């Protein structure tokens, strides 16, 4: 069995790490490495920052989890989940954001955008009420309580080299969001207010 780890995130108090792990099995001989891998399950784990045995917080055969991020109050872990790939390695649907309650391990699923988006980058607001989401099309703001999302940026549909919006980060006072706006191999850092102005 092979395990691929993604999205390690340190808790705000520095005592724990959350990460997502996909468990795969290799089958067949004489084939390319990726062709030999079959998805088994995906798990979000929490482990003591000093080491130890990781604790499974989720366990799913239906989604591939990655990009886990702690809330500021340490009560919730947000992560991205993709539908399990088909035998050709294609993902049959769009990713969603999942909100995992650390205490009772319940999960809430939020579909962010109507179109299929390849990647999400998550960043909690300082007050814990919102999550900025960077994607291969735009930056979105998720209201954690209502589950509603709104588009913060405007992409360029049909562009020869489409823009991607990566790694959003809130200012400490919550008044600004910085993110990387990339086209091809070139990236620029932009700042906007959470209401879309600035």
Secondary structure, 3 states (H helix, E strand, C coil): CEEEEEEEEECCCCCEEEEEEEEEEECCCCCCCHHHEEEEEEEEEEEECCCCCCEECCCECCEEEEEEEECCCCCEEEEEEEECECCCCCECCCCEEEEEECCCCCEEEECCCCCCCCCEEEEECCCCCEEEEEECCCEEEEECCCCCEEECCCCCCCCCCCCEEEEEEECCCCCCEEEEEEECCEEEEEEECCCCCC
